[in-house]
Amino acid sequence: MNLPWPLPDTGLRDDLVQRWSTGRGYHDLTHLCEVLGHLTELGAGDDPELLLAAWFHDAVYDDAPECEERSAQLAERLLEGSGVDVAEVARLVRLTAHHRPAPDDRRGLLLVDADLAILAAGPERYREYVAGVRAEYAAVPDPDFARGRAVILRDLLAKPTLFHTSEAQERWELPARANLARELVALDRTAGTSTP
């Protein structure tokens, strides 16, 4: 896996790899690798704060609330004295809780777009993504999960664009919308509802 790391401290990188390798469903090392790759694809692969925000954005991921906030706090602790803008890394991590950066927040826009790029994945990878998300909510009965997930997908599809940067819109908007629409049909079948 290609995991670009912007600091000389590889012990910290190894600690984060361990955190991402704890048997999660979707939010795992593959997701981290993809987000880092998407940042590079969007031309932001040499921005240390942005790369570190990607590394930390789901470093804490469990059943407790506010994983993004706790991930940001982890970044603040572990990056102290590293020479990077720790407050900026933590700010970017916090943006991934709701994926709504300000229009003039270039770093935030790039991180959120890279995080959501999975929505435009090819058919096989998208199926793996959906299965990974379902695994993270294994305790929720199928109809309840389907209804909750459908609400999220409808909210996404109602947005004028899924992605914020022109680069991401050009690459990923159409395939992402097609994937979400197909998934929504399957969810409505499971939930016993129909797509309007």
trRosetta pair geometry for C-beta under 8 A, 3 or more apart (Angstrom, degrees):
i j d omega theta_ij theta_ji phi_ij phi_ji
1 29 6.6 -93 -72 152 178 109
1 30 7.7 -126 -113 -101 134 51
1 33 4.6 -90 -166 -102 115 142
2 33 6.5 106 60 -155 61 99
2 36 7.2 -153 109 104 82 124
2 37 6.6 89 78 -80 115 98
3 13 7.4 134 126 -170 124 116
3 17 7.3 54 166 -91 174 107
3 32 7.0 22 -120 125 107 110
3 33 6.0 -73 -79 -101 82 80
3 36 6.2 105 -134 41 51 170
4 36 5.6 174 33 -178 92 125
4 40 7.1 126 -9 -63 147 121
4 45 6.1 92 26 -170 172 97
4 51 5.9 -87 105 -141 105 135
5 10 6.9 81 124 -110 159 73
5 13 4.7 -8 -126 -101 146 140
5 51 7.5 164 -126 149 24 131
5 55 7.6 71 -114 -82 75 144
6 48 3.8 176 150 -123 154 83
6 51 4.9 123 -21 72 123 141
6 52 6.4 -85 44 -47 121 91
6 84 7.6 84 106 -83 123 136
7 12 6.6 -7 83 60 141 132
7 13 7.3 -177 61 -47 99 101
7 48 7.4 97 -58 -153 74 115
7 52 7.5 60 -28 -85 114 116
7 82 5.9 -41 -125 -169 138 118
7 83 7.9 148 -124 52 98 104
7 84 7.3 -79 -82 -28 110 125
9 12 4.5 46 120 8 114 112
9 13 7.1 156 108 -11 66 85
9 82 6.9 -90 11 -125 135 102
10 13 4.9 -46 -152 36 52 119
10 14 6.2 56 149 -23 73 99
11 14 5.7 -52 -149 35 32 111
11 15 6.5 36 150 -21 63 103
12 15 5.5 -50 -149 33 34 114
12 16 6.5 32 153 -16 65 104
12 78 6.0 135 -139 168 115 116
12 79 8.0 97 -162 -85 154 62
12 82 7.9 -15 -15 -103 171 130
13 16 5.8 -58 -152 38 31 109
13 17 6.4 37 150 -23 66 103
13 55 7.6 -77 -121 -144 70 144
14 17 5.5 -46 -147 31 35 115
14 18 6.7 39 152 -20 63 100
15 18 5.7 -53 -157 32 33 113
15 19 6.7 34 147 -20 64 104
15 78 7.5 -153 91 -142 143 144
16 19 5.3 -50 -149 33 39 115
16 20 6.4 31 154 -13 68 105
16 55 5.3 12 173 176 159 105
16 56 7.3 -80 -125 -82 129 59
16 59 5.8 -63 -137 -121 90 116
17 20 5.9 -62 -149 42 31 106
17 21 6.0 20 154 -16 67 120
17 29 6.7 39 -154 -112 73 118
18 21 5.7 -70 -141 43 28 107
18 22 7.5 57 158 -57 59 89
19 22 6.7 -30 -168 -23 32 117
19 59 4.9 29 121 -167 148 77
19 60 7.3 -51 -173 -72 127 45
20 24 7.7 -70 -169 16 49 130
20 27 7.9 -116 -142 145 77 70
20 28 6.1 107 169 -172 80 42
20 29 4.6 111 127 -79 114 68
20 31 7.8 -147 -160 59 114 92
20 32 5.1 -23 -143 -21 155 144
20 58 7.4 83 -109 95 89 94
20 59 7.0 -60 -59 -117 83 57
21 28 7.1 71 -103 -163 41 88
21 29 5.3 20 -79 -43 80 122
23 28 8.0 -40 -174 -107 4 118
24 27 4.8 -71 150 72 149 75
24 28 4.6 -173 66 -72 102 83
24 61 5.8 23 -107 103 145 129
24 132 7.8 48 128 -173 79 103
24 136 6.7 15 -175 -94 81 103
25 28 7.3 -145 90 -32 22 109
25 131 7.7 -149 -170 123 105 58
25 132 4.1 142 154 -177 83 63
25 133 6.3 156 122 -72 133 13
25 134 7.2 -166 -162 63 149 44
25 135 3.4 164 -113 78 117 103
25 136 3.7 -116 26 -45 135 81
25 138 8.0 170 -71 -35 131 98
26 31 6.0 80 155 -63 70 133
26 118 8.0 96 -173 175 122 167
26 129 5.8 58 -126 -153 121 60
26 132 3.1 118 -72 122 72 118
26 133 4.9 9 -22 -61 141 61
26 135 7.4 149 -26 50 72 101
26 136 6.1 -64 17 -26 89 128
27 31 5.5 -65 -133 41 36 161
27 58 4.6 -125 -168 169 119 151
27 61 4.7 -148 112 -161 142 166
27 132 7.8 158 -7 152 46 118
27 136 7.0 64 10 -91 99 144
28 31 5.6 111 51 9 50 100
28 32 7.4 -98 118 -1 36 92
28 132 7.3 -111 3 -153 113 134
29 32 5.4 -50 -149 36 39 114
29 33 6.2 42 153 -21 68 104
30 33 5.7 -54 -149 37 31 113
30 34 6.3 31 153 -19 65 106
31 34 5.7 -56 -148 37 30 110
31 35 6.4 30 156 -19 66 105
31 58 7.0 -7 106 50 134 149
31 118 7.2 -27 -126 -66 86 141
32 35 5.9 -56 -148 35 30 109
32 36 6.4 27 156 -15 65 107
32 54 6.9 121 -153 152 72 91
32 55 6.9 55 -155 -118 118 48
32 58 7.4 -134 -74 56 90 106
33 36 5.9 -57 -150 39 29 110
33 37 6.2 29 152 -19 64 110
34 37 5.5 -56 -146 39 32 113
34 38 6.2 32 155 -21 67 105
34 117 7.0 -156 153 80 105 113
34 118 6.4 70 127 -77 151 93
35 38 5.7 -53 -145 36 31 111
35 39 6.6 36 153 -22 62 101
35 54 4.8 178 124 -154 118 113
35 57 7.4 -121 162 43 168 137
35 111 8.0 30 -175 -156 113 65
35 114 4.9 90 -158 141 70 105
35 115 5.6 18 -118 -91 118 55
35 117 7.6 154 -105 33 55 113
36 39 5.8 -50 -153 30 32 113
36 40 6.8 32 150 -16 62 103
36 45 7.5 76 176 -123 72 91
36 51 6.7 50 -127 -140 94 84
36 54 5.4 142 -77 130 70 150
36 55 7.7 46 -76 -65 114 72
36 114 7.9 86 -53 174 13 137
37 40 5.6 -55 -155 36 35 112
37 41 6.3 38 148 -21 67 106
38 41 5.2 -49 -144 36 37 117
38 42 6.2 30 156 -13 67 106
38 113 7.3 -153 151 117 124 78
38 114 3.7 155 99 -140 117 83
38 117 4.4 -180 -119 14 151 160
39 42 5.8 -61 -147 43 30 105
39 44 4.6 -82 -176 80 85 99
39 45 5.4 130 114 -80 89 64
39 47 7.7 -115 174 43 123 104
39 50 6.2 161 -152 138 137 116
39 51 6.7 171 109 -90 160 67
39 54 6.1 -96 -31 -57 144 150
39 110 6.4 75 -127 156 81 109
39 111 7.3 9 -94 -98 111 55
39 114 4.7 1 -60 -99 72 157
40 43 7.7 58 -180 -63 31 14
40 44 7.3 -107 -79 63 25 54
40 45 3.2 39 -102 -69 74 135
41 171 7.4 97 146 -126 125 172
42 110 5.5 167 117 -144 145 98
42 113 6.6 110 -89 96 156 127
42 114 6.4 -110 4 -70 137 99
42 165 6.6 83 -153 79 125 156
42 167 5.2 129 -136 106 81 141
42 168 6.4 -7 -102 -61 123 89
43 167 7.1 -133 9 -108 110 170
44 47 5.0 -34 -175 11 83 124
44 50 5.3 -66 160 117 119 161
44 107 7.6 140 -149 -122 142 64
44 110 4.8 78 -24 178 163 153
44 114 7.8 -107 59 -48 127 136
45 51 7.2 65 -157 -80 46 111
47 50 3.8 39 98 23 119 118
47 51 6.3 160 82 -17 62 85
47 107 7.0 -157 152 -116 154 103
48 51 5.8 -58 -144 38 29 109
48 52 6.1 24 160 -15 66 109
48 84 5.3 -134 128 -114 123 121
49 52 5.8 -57 -145 40 29 109
49 53 6.3 35 153 -24 64 104
49 84 5.7 162 -82 -178 76 113
49 85 5.3 -15 -92 55 134 99
49 88 4.7 -11 -162 106 145 121
49 89 5.2 -132 -155 -70 79 78
49 92 6.9 133 150 -6 94 145
49 107 7.0 -13 100 -148 112 149
50 53 5.6 -48 -147 31 32 114
50 54 6.8 35 151 -19 61 100
50 92 6.8 -156 -114 -146 54 167
50 107 5.3 -138 -86 -149 106 99
50 110 6.3 -8 -147 93 138 128
50 111 6.1 -148 -151 -68 88 101
51 54 5.7 -53 -157 32 34 113
51 55 6.6 35 147 -19 66 104
52 55 5.3 -49 -147 35 39 115
52 56 6.1 21 158 -7 70 110
52 75 7.0 116 150 -143 105 118
52 79 6.7 76 -180 -99 145 141
52 84 6.2 102 -2 134 159 167
52 89 4.7 -40 103 -124 117 129
53 56 6.1 -66 -141 48 28 99
53 57 5.9 49 158 -58 67 98
53 75 7.6 22 -105 -119 52 160
53 88 7.9 -81 -60 130 119 73
53 89 5.1 -159 -70 -150 77 65
53 92 3.5 -36 -125 101 150 131
53 93 5.3 -149 -149 -57 80 70
53 96 8.0 157 165 -27 100 120
53 107 7.6 105 15 164 157 111
53 111 5.5 -45 111 -114 131 145
54 57 5.9 -33 -137 -3 27 118
54 111 6.5 -150 -70 -133 80 94
54 114 6.8 -43 -103 107 121 141
54 115 7.9 -161 -121 -71 82 87
55 59 6.9 32 140 -66 63 114
56 59 4.7 -42 -146 -13 50 128
56 71 5.3 142 159 168 80 97
56 72 7.2 102 138 -92 124 37
56 74 6.4 -177 -152 86 108 103
56 75 4.1 41 -156 -74 165 114
56 89 6.4 71 30 164 144 109
56 90 7.9 -56 112 -94 151 52
56 93 5.1 -53 104 -93 107 134
57 68 7.0 -12 -169 -127 66 86
57 71 6.1 66 -171 137 17 152
57 92 7.6 -73 -85 124 102 86
57 93 5.0 -162 -103 -130 60 75
57 96 4.6 66 -162 4 116 164
57 111 7.2 165 -77 -180 144 118
57 115 6.7 -107 135 -96 160 128
58 61 4.7 22 179 -59 91 125
58 67 6.8 21 -138 141 66 125
58 68 7.8 -37 -90 -91 57 68
58 71 6.3 -66 -106 -93 14 155
58 96 7.5 -102 -52 126 79 149
59 71 4.8 132 44 -136 85 97
59 74 5.5 -132 93 89 130 149
59 75 7.4 137 25 -56 144 84
60 67 5.1 -166 106 -160 86 76
60 70 4.3 -86 93 106 160 108
60 71 4.5 -151 29 -70 93 72
60 74 5.8 157 -33 -20 114 141
61 67 5.2 55 -106 -161 50 145
61 71 7.8 25 -51 -67 71 121
62 67 6.7 161 32 -100 59 111
64 67 7.2 128 80 -71 75 77
64 70 7.6 49 96 -18 118 156
66 69 4.1 -25 176 33 107 119
66 70 5.9 107 117 -19 86 92
66 97 7.7 -9 -137 -117 59 131
67 70 5.8 -61 -147 43 32 107
67 71 6.0 37 152 -24 67 106
68 71 5.5 -52 -146 35 31 114
68 72 6.4 34 152 -21 64 102
68 93 6.1 171 -171 151 81 81
68 94 5.9 114 144 -125 110 40
68 96 5.4 -170 -124 78 127 87
68 97 3.9 -142 50 -71 158 91
69 72 5.6 -51 -150 33 32 112
69 73 6.5 31 151 -17 64 104
69 94 6.6 46 -95 -113 59 90
69 97 7.1 31 -40 -74 76 139
70 73 5.5 -49 -145 37 36 113
70 74 6.4 45 150 -24 63 101
71 74 5.5 -49 -150 32 33 116
71 75 6.6 37 149 -20 63 101
71 93 5.2 -145 109 179 104 131
72 75 5.6 -50 -153 33 35 114
72 76 6.6 37 148 -21 65 102
72 90 4.1 88 -169 -157 93 81
72 91 7.7 94 -140 -48 127 19
72 93 4.1 174 -85 87 81 124
72 94 4.9 19 -70 -56 152 85
73 76 5.4 -48 -149 33 37 115
73 77 6.6 34 153 -16 65 103
73 90 7.4 72 -66 -135 30 120
74 77 5.8 -57 -151 38 32 108
74 78 5.9 8 163 -3 70 115
75 78 6.3 -65 -131 48 25 95
75 79 5.4 3 177 -2 66 123
75 86 6.8 167 140 -161 88 82
75 89 5.0 -144 167 122 137 115
75 90 5.0 -178 84 -82 121 76
75 93 5.7 173 -3 -20 148 153
76 79 6.8 -57 -119 45 14 97
76 80 6.9 40 162 -54 52 93
76 86 5.7 100 -123 162 56 116
76 87 7.8 46 -108 -88 97 49
76 90 5.0 28 -59 -77 94 140
77 80 6.4 -44 -168 -10 25 113
79 82 4.5 -67 -167 9 68 137
79 84 6.1 -60 -176 59 123 111
79 86 4.6 165 101 -112 117 101
79 89 6.1 49 25 57 174 156
80 86 6.3 26 -83 -90 49 163
82 86 7.1 117 38 -72 106 101
84 88 7.8 -110 153 57 89 107
84 89 6.4 56 125 -37 123 127
85 88 3.9 32 116 16 117 120
85 89 6.7 153 93 -18 66 82
86 89 5.6 -52 -150 34 36 112
86 90 6.3 32 154 -15 68 106
87 90 5.8 -56 -148 40 31 110
87 91 6.2 36 152 -24 65 106
88 91 5.5 -50 -144 33 32 115
88 92 6.4 32 156 -18 64 104
88 107 7.5 12 178 103 109 166
89 92 5.9 -59 -153 36 29 110
89 93 6.5 31 151 -21 64 105
90 93 5.6 -51 -147 34 34 114
90 94 6.5 36 154 -21 65 104
91 94 5.8 -56 -154 33 31 112
91 95 6.9 40 147 -28 62 99
91 108 8.0 -70 131 -80 95 108
92 95 5.6 -45 -158 19 38 118
92 96 7.6 40 150 -24 61 95
92 107 6.0 -74 -98 135 123 113
92 108 6.2 -151 -121 -93 76 68
92 111 5.3 122 -174 -20 109 169
93 96 6.1 -51 -169 18 40 112
94 97 6.0 -27 -176 -3 52 115
95 98 7.4 -86 -172 51 45 74
95 99 7.2 80 153 -97 77 27
95 100 7.5 -145 -162 56 81 46
95 101 5.3 21 -155 -77 136 91
95 105 7.7 -171 -107 132 150 149
95 108 4.8 -155 -129 -142 168 103
95 111 6.5 96 81 84 129 128
95 112 6.2 -90 138 -62 114 106
96 99 6.6 27 -143 -70 42 69
96 111 6.8 -89 -67 138 99 113
96 112 6.7 -174 -99 -98 65 71
96 115 5.7 166 -128 -94 110 170
99 112 4.7 128 -146 -150 75 115
99 115 6.9 -138 -103 82 107 128
99 116 6.4 78 -140 -52 142 125
100 112 7.7 142 -32 -121 18 158
101 105 4.2 -123 172 76 112 129
101 108 3.0 155 -125 131 143 123
101 109 5.2 -131 76 -61 140 57
101 111 7.7 110 -49 54 142 96
101 112 5.6 -152 -8 -11 112 139
101 164 6.6 8 55 -107 106 174
102 105 4.3 97 57 -16 84 111
102 108 6.8 70 34 64 67 149
103 109 7.8 46 -148 -73 31 127
103 164 7.7 -160 -120 -164 56 111
105 108 3.6 7 130 31 122 123
105 109 5.9 146 90 -24 72 84
106 109 5.7 -55 -146 35 28 112
106 110 6.4 26 157 -18 64 107
107 110 5.8 -58 -150 36 30 110
107 111 6.3 26 157 -17 66 107
108 111 5.9 -56 -145 37 30 108
108 112 6.2 24 161 -14 66 110
109 112 6.1 -60 -146 40 25 107
109 113 6.2 23 158 -17 63 112
109 164 4.1 -128 -148 105 97 134
109 165 5.1 118 144 -54 117 93
110 113 5.9 -59 -146 39 27 109
110 114 6.2 25 157 -18 65 108
110 165 6.3 39 -85 -37 61 145
111 114 5.8 -57 -147 38 29 109
111 115 6.2 29 154 -21 65 108
112 115 5.6 -54 -146 36 31 113
112 116 6.3 13 160 -5 66 111
112 164 6.2 53 80 3 120 131
113 116 6.1 -66 -143 47 28 99
113 117 6.5 55 153 -56 63 91
113 163 4.8 64 -125 -150 101 97
113 164 5.6 -119 -59 37 107 87
113 165 5.3 -61 -40 19 162 103
113 167 7.8 98 143 79 160 90
113 168 3.8 -111 -166 -72 134 165
113 172 7.7 149 -173 44 94 143
114 117 5.6 -27 -151 -11 32 121
114 168 7.9 -113 -56 -97 49 129
115 118 8.0 -42 158 2 40 100
116 119 5.5 -10 170 0 79 118
116 162 6.5 -159 145 158 139 100
116 163 6.7 -168 86 -91 125 78
116 172 8.0 135 110 132 87 149
116 176 7.6 42 147 -134 97 148
117 120 5.9 -56 -170 36 59 106
117 121 7.7 92 135 -55 69 77
117 163 8.0 52 -86 -99 67 123
117 168 6.9 -111 -89 -142 95 108
117 171 7.9 -8 -134 105 108 121
117 172 5.5 -109 -134 -102 74 159
118 121 5.3 -11 -165 -30 53 117
118 125 7.6 -128 -152 141 79 108
118 126 7.6 140 165 -107 75 65
118 129 5.1 148 170 -118 120 149
119 126 7.9 52 -157 -120 27 105
119 156 7.6 -151 -125 172 152 151
119 162 6.4 -118 93 167 155 149
119 172 7.0 89 76 170 89 116
119 176 3.8 49 120 -141 104 105
119 179 5.9 173 176 73 63 133
119 180 6.4 3 -165 -52 110 103
120 171 7.1 113 123 125 165 80
120 172 3.5 -126 -28 -151 161 89
120 173 7.6 -6 -88 -13 129 14
120 174 8.0 70 -127 68 110 50
120 175 4.2 85 -154 86 84 107
120 176 4.0 -52 -69 -58 80 84
120 179 6.7 -166 -107 2 29 136
121 125 3.8 -108 170 97 130 114
121 126 4.4 169 80 -61 102 76
121 129 6.1 137 32 -17 149 138
121 175 7.8 -172 41 137 18 125
121 179 7.1 78 51 -97 67 160
122 125 5.2 76 57 22 77 104
122 126 6.6 -148 91 -12 30 95
123 126 5.8 -60 -142 37 24 110
123 127 6.5 26 160 -20 63 104
124 127 5.8 -54 -153 33 31 111
124 128 6.6 31 150 -17 64 104
125 128 5.4 -51 -150 36 37 114
125 129 6.3 43 149 -23 67 102
126 129 5.4 -48 -149 33 35 116
126 130 6.4 36 153 -18 66 103
126 179 5.1 -130 -140 -141 151 129
126 183 7.8 -124 162 -59 115 118
127 130 5.8 -52 -147 36 32 110
127 131 6.3 31 153 -17 65 107
128 131 5.7 -56 -147 40 30 111
128 132 6.2 34 153 -23 65 107
129 132 5.6 -57 -149 35 29 113
129 133 6.5 28 154 -18 65 103
130 133 5.8 -51 -149 35 31 110
130 134 6.4 32 151 -19 64 106
130 183 6.2 -164 -102 -121 135 125
131 134 5.6 -54 -148 37 32 113
131 135 6.4 39 151 -25 65 103
132 135 5.5 -48 -148 30 33 114
132 136 6.8 36 152 -22 62 101
133 136 5.8 -53 -158 29 35 114
133 137 7.1 2 154 9 64 106
133 149 7.4 108 130 -115 131 127
134 137 6.3 -78 -155 54 34 90
134 138 7.2 75 145 -80 66 62
134 145 6.7 77 -131 164 80 150
135 138 5.7 2 -158 -56 41 104
137 140 4.5 -20 164 20 101 121
137 145 5.4 143 116 -117 131 117
140 144 5.2 -122 177 92 96 113
140 145 4.4 122 109 -67 118 94
140 148 7.3 -51 172 24 154 142
141 144 4.7 78 64 15 86 108
141 145 6.8 -161 88 -9 38 90
142 145 5.8 -59 -142 38 27 110
142 146 6.1 27 161 -21 66 108
142 190 5.5 -109 160 -179 104 117
143 146 5.7 -55 -145 36 30 113
143 147 6.4 29 157 -18 65 104
143 190 6.4 -163 -98 144 52 79
143 191 5.2 111 -154 -124 70 53
143 192 6.5 -2 -130 4 116 105
144 147 5.9 -53 -148 35 30 109
144 148 6.3 25 156 -14 64 109
145 148 5.9 -62 -148 41 29 108
145 149 5.9 24 159 -15 68 112
145 190 7.9 -38 78 127 88 138
146 149 6.0 -56 -140 41 26 108
146 150 6.1 31 158 -25 62 109
146 187 4.4 167 -161 -163 87 77
146 188 7.4 -180 164 -61 116 18
146 190 3.9 -170 -87 93 156 114
146 191 3.8 -154 107 -54 119 92
147 150 5.8 -56 -147 34 27 114
147 151 6.8 33 153 -24 61 100
147 187 7.8 166 -62 166 24 104
147 191 4.6 127 -64 -131 74 134
147 193 7.3 93 -103 -4 86 133
148 151 5.8 -50 -156 26 33 112
148 152 6.9 30 149 -15 63 103
149 152 5.6 -54 -156 35 38 113
149 153 6.3 33 151 -17 70 106
149 183 7.9 -90 144 149 121 115
149 187 5.5 -134 88 -125 109 142
150 153 5.7 -54 -143 39 34 109
150 154 6.1 35 157 -20 67 105
150 184 5.9 100 -132 -139 84 78
150 187 4.4 177 -71 125 98 136
150 188 6.3 104 -114 -67 143 70
150 191 6.2 -70 -11 -10 144 154
150 193 7.3 153 123 61 174 133
151 154 6.0 -55 -147 36 27 109
151 155 6.4 31 153 -21 62 107
152 155 5.7 -57 -153 34 29 114
152 156 6.5 28 151 -17 64 105
153 156 5.6 -52 -149 36 35 112
153 157 6.2 30 155 -16 68 107
153 180 5.1 171 -158 -166 104 99
153 183 6.3 -152 -112 93 155 111
153 184 4.9 -162 117 -80 143 100
153 187 7.0 152 21 21 145 156
154 157 5.7 -56 -142 41 31 108
154 158 6.2 36 155 -27 64 107
154 184 7.0 108 -64 -125 74 133
155 158 5.9 -55 -149 30 27 113
155 159 7.5 40 150 -33 58 94
156 159 6.0 -46 -167 9 38 113
156 162 6.0 35 179 -115 97 99
156 180 6.1 -126 93 -136 126 155
157 177 6.7 105 -122 -137 86 83
157 180 5.6 -176 -68 123 104 137
157 181 7.0 104 -109 -73 140 76
157 184 7.4 -23 -26 -49 148 151
159 162 6.1 118 77 -84 125 46
161 164 7.2 142 101 -84 119 33
161 169 5.7 -29 -162 -109 135 116
161 173 6.1 -52 -152 -119 91 125
162 172 7.4 -101 86 117 120 101
162 173 5.9 160 38 -125 101 70
162 176 5.1 -124 70 110 163 143
162 177 6.8 -161 -21 -63 131 81
162 180 7.9 176 -90 -19 143 148
163 168 3.7 -143 180 117 141 115
163 169 4.8 -165 78 -70 114 62
163 172 5.7 101 -44 74 148 111
163 173 5.7 -112 23 -75 113 84
163 176 7.4 128 -32 21 105 158
164 168 6.8 36 49 54 54 134
164 169 7.9 -139 65 -46 13 99
165 168 4.6 86 62 11 90 101
165 169 6.8 -155 92 -7 45 87
166 169 5.5 -54 -144 38 34 114
166 170 6.2 36 157 -22 66 106
167 170 6.0 -58 -153 34 26 110
167 171 6.5 11 156 -7 63 112
168 171 5.9 -63 -143 45 32 104
168 172 5.4 -32 -179 32 71 117
168 173 7.5 102 129 -46 68 82
169 172 7.2 -79 -115 55 14 74
169 173 4.6 20 -158 -39 61 127
170 173 7.4 36 -37 8 11 107
172 175 6.2 -76 -154 54 49 98
172 176 5.1 47 158 -29 86 117
173 176 6.0 -67 -147 37 21 110
173 177 6.4 16 162 -16 63 109
174 177 6.0 -56 -146 35 29 108
174 178 6.5 28 157 -17 64 107
175 178 5.6 -56 -147 38 36 113
175 179 6.3 38 155 -21 68 104
176 179 5.7 -54 -149 35 32 111
176 180 6.3 28 156 -16 66 107
177 180 5.8 -55 -144 39 31 110
177 181 6.2 33 157 -21 65 107
178 181 5.9 -55 -147 36 29 111
178 182 6.5 27 156 -16 64 106
179 182 6.0 -59 -151 37 29 108
179 183 6.2 25 156 -16 66 109
180 183 5.7 -55 -144 39 31 110
180 184 6.2 37 155 -26 65 107
181 184 5.7 -52 -148 31 29 115
181 185 6.9 34 153 -22 61 99
182 185 5.9 -51 -158 27 34 112
182 186 6.9 28 150 -11 64 105
183 186 5.7 -59 -155 39 38 110
183 187 6.1 38 150 -21 71 107
184 187 5.5 -52 -143 37 33 113
184 188 6.3 36 157 -22 65 104
184 195 5.6 90 132 -102 108 126
185 188 5.9 -55 -150 34 28 111
185 189 6.8 31 150 -20 61 103
185 195 5.8 -55 -94 -21 63 141
186 189 5.7 -52 -155 31 34 114
186 190 6.6 30 151 -16 65 106
187 190 5.6 -57 -150 38 35 110
187 191 6.0 22 156 -10 70 112
188 191 5.8 -58 -136 46 30 104
188 192 8.0 -110 171 55 54 14
188 193 4.8 -92 -151 82 82 78
188 194 5.5 87 168 -122 133 21
188 195 5.0 -123 -32 -45 162 77
189 192 7.8 30 176 -69 26 32
